[in-house]
Each structure stands twice: as C-alpha cells, then as structure tokens.
Amino acid sequence: MVLGITGKYCSGKNTVSRIFVSHGWYEIDVDRLGYRALKEKTVEVVSLFGKDILDNNGEIDRKKLGDIVFNSRKALAALESIIHPVMVDLCKKEIQECGNCSIVINAAILHKMGLNRLCDAVLWVESPFLRRMGRALVRDSHSVCHILKRMAAQRKLDAKYYHEVVDSYTIWNGSSVHILETDVVKIITALGERK
C-alpha cells in the first residue's frame, strides 16, 4: 500500500505522516529527497542561479535559493525542471527497496510531480490559513512577506483541483493533535481493510 500525503504549506503533513509512521508505516519524505537532488544537481543549479546561492561550505543555501524561486514563477519552474526528475527517481527507488511495506509519500506537490501515479490512495491535509501562518512563523523563522509569497505560490494547490483515479481522503487539521490522531487512525483502519 502506497499512500500519498499532500496539502498546503504548514498544513500539518509532517504531523500526519509521523502518526502513520508510529503505526508501522514507512515514510518517504519528498523534502528530504529534494536535499539529495539539490546535492546531486549542485553544478546545474549553481550554473543557473549563480554562486550567491552557496553557503560558506560551498553547498546550496536553501533559504537563499528559496528567496529567488518563490519570487519568480519562471525561476521556480527552472529549478523544478532540474530537480524533480531526480526526486521522482529517488522516490521510485525507495518504494522498490521497501518491498511489501506500507508506505506514505509526504509531498506538498505530490500531483505536480506526478507522484500521485505511484499511490494506491491520496490523503489531503486541510488546515485554516491563520493556523498555517502561525506554524510557518514558529517553524521556519521566515518573514511574513516570504511566507505569504510561498503560500501564494501554492494558491492553486487544492484537493478540489485533483480528480483521483484512486481513493482520496481529506483530513481536517484545525484543532488538537489528539483529534487529528484519532482521525488519522480511522483512515489507517480503512486503508488496512483494503489490503
């Protein structure tokens, strides 16, 4: 069983994914694959965006790169064209290596990358805007302006735009972690009945 977990920036995908992991699922964190892809494609990315995106150790500073790509759709598309194919290949490899285990693919842009085609079901995590903004301010230490730009880049990211050929679920993450966990366990049970 492969389940895609997706949703907007700071909607709680990581929390939902951790709940699945605590119930024996294996997580493929696509952000983590992004780090690996950036490392693998450093030369191409630096050649496109310049040496100013490097830190003192000569590695790509994701914050500097983010400041560029979240201010320009063209720059974001250029970066994605370089790293997304690598990320998709890494994801496929992890799925194969996992064998018959139950897997969650934790990815904000699951559909944009075509990773939903690897899934048996998709779970959309929904959360109120102000709650997401609060989480972003605490977790990422970015400016409000940067966070708003990042959220604007995902404005078309919404469950209603995706018509799944697999089962899809929506979970509301607007109150306590306890309620969220209770709701996730219901989905885990429903998915277990499908195996």
C-alpha positions in Angstrom: 0.0 0.0 0.0 1.4 3.4 -1.0 -0.4 6.5 0.3 0.3 10.0 -0.8 0.0 12.7 1.9 -0.3 16.2 0.5 -1.6 19.6 1.4 -0.5 23.2 1.5 2.5 24.7 3.3 2.3 24.1 7.0 -1.0 22.3 6.9 0.4 19.5 9.1 1.5 16.9 6.6 4.6 16.1 8.7 2.5 15.5 11.8 0.1 13.3 9.9 3.0 11.4 8.4 4.5 10.9 11.8 1.3 9.4 13.0 1.4 6.9 10.2 5.0 6.1 11.0 4.1 5.5 14.6 1.6 2.8 13.3 4.3 1.0 11.4 4.3 2.8 8.0 7.5 3.7 6.2 7.8 7.4 5.2 9.3 8.8 2.1 9.8 12.5 2.8 10.0 14.2 -0.6 11.6 17.3 1.0 14.4 15.1 2.1 14.7 13.8 -1.5 14.9 17.4 -2.5 18.0 17.9 -0.4 19.6 14.8 -2.1 18.5 16.0 -5.6 20.0 19.5 -4.9 23.3 18.0 -3.8 23.3 15.7 -6.9 22.5 18.6 -9.2 24.5 21.4 -7.5 26.6 22.2 -10.6 23.5 22.7 -12.8 21.6 24.7 -10.1 24.6 27.0 -9.4 25.2 27.4 -13.1 21.5 28.6 -13.4 21.2 30.8 -10.3 24.8 31.8 -9.6 27.4 31.3 -6.8 25.5 33.7 -4.5 23.2 30.8 -3.5 26.1 28.9 -2.0 26.9 29.0 1.7 30.5 29.2 3.3 30.9 25.5 2.8 30.2 25.6 -0.9 26.8 24.0 -0.5 23.5 25.3 -1.7 21.8 27.5 0.9 18.1 26.6 0.6 17.0 29.8 2.1 18.9 31.9 -0.4 17.6 29.7 -3.3 14.1 29.9 -1.9 14.2 33.7 -1.8 14.9 33.6 -5.5 12.4 30.9 -6.7 9.5 32.0 -4.5 9.7 35.4 -6.1 9.6 34.2 -9.7 7.5 31.5 -11.3 10.0 31.2 -14.1 12.9 30.6 -11.6 10.8 28.1 -9.7 9.9 26.2 -12.9 13.6 26.2 -14.0 14.6 24.7 -10.6 11.8 22.1 -10.7 12.8 21.0 -14.2 16.3 20.2 -12.8 15.5 18.5 -9.5 12.0 17.0 -9.9 13.1 14.2 -12.2 15.8 13.2 -9.7 13.4 13.3 -6.8 10.8 11.1 -8.7 13.5 8.5 -9.5 14.7 8.5 -5.8 11.1 8.0 -4.7 10.5 5.1 -7.1 13.8 3.5 -5.9 12.7 3.8 -2.2 9.3 2.2 -3.0 11.0 -0.7 -4.7 13.5 -1.2 -1.9 10.7 -1.1 0.7 9.1 -4.2 -0.8 5.7 -5.0 0.6 5.7 -2.5 3.5 3.0 0.2 3.8 4.4 3.5 2.6 3.5 7.2 2.9 4.8 9.6 0.4 4.9 13.0 2.2 4.8 15.6 -0.6 3.2 19.1 -0.8 3.4 18.9 -4.6 2.6 15.3 -5.0 0.4 15.9 -8.0 2.6 18.4 -9.7 5.5 15.9 -9.6 3.3 13.1 -10.8 3.9 11.1 -7.6 0.2 10.5 -7.2 0.5 8.0 -10.0 2.6 5.8 -7.7 -0.1 5.8 -5.0 -2.9 3.5 -4.1 -4.7 6.3 -2.3 -4.1 10.0 -1.5 -4.7 11.9 1.7 -5.2 15.7 1.6 -4.4 17.6 4.8 -6.5 20.7 5.2 -5.8 23.4 7.8 -7.0 27.0 8.3 -4.9 29.9 6.8 -4.1 31.6 10.1 -3.1 28.3 11.7 -0.8 27.6 8.8 0.7 31.1 9.0 1.3 30.7 12.8 3.0 27.4 12.2 5.2 28.8 9.5 6.3 31.8 11.6 7.3 29.5 14.5 8.8 26.6 12.5 10.6 28.3 9.6 11.7 31.7 11.0 11.0 33.4 7.7 9.5 36.9 7.3 5.7 37.3 6.9 6.4 38.5 3.4 8.4 35.4 2.5 5.7 33.1 4.0 2.9 34.9 2.1 4.9 34.6 -1.2 5.4 30.9 -0.5 1.7 30.4 0.2 0.8 32.4 -2.9 3.0 30.0 -5.0 0.6 27.2 -3.8 -2.7 29.1 -4.3 -3.8 26.5 -6.9 -2.8 23.6 -4.7 -6.2 22.4 -3.5 -7.9 19.0 -3.3 -10.8 20.1 -5.5 -8.5 20.6 -8.5 -7.4 16.9 -8.5 -9.6 14.2 -9.7 -8.0 11.0 -8.4 -8.2 7.7 -10.1 -7.5 6.2 -6.7 -9.3 6.6 -3.4 -8.8 10.0 -1.9 -9.4 11.2 1.7 -9.4 14.7 3.3 -8.4 15.2 6.9 -9.1 18.5 8.8 -6.2 19.7 10.9 -7.7 22.6 12.7 -7.9 21.6 16.4 -5.8 19.4 18.7 -3.2 16.8 17.8 -5.3 14.2 19.8 -8.3 14.8 17.5 -6.0 14.7 14.4 -4.5 11.4 15.5 -8.0 9.9 16.1 -9.0 10.9 12.6 -5.8 9.5 11.1 -6.2 6.2 12.9 -9.7 5.9 11.3 -8.1 6.3 7.9 -5.3 3.8 8.7 -8.1 1.3 9.7 -10.0 2.0 6.4 -6.8 1.5 4.4 -6.0 -1.7 6.3 -9.4 -3.1 5.3 -8.5 -2.6 1.6 -5.3 -4.7 1.8 
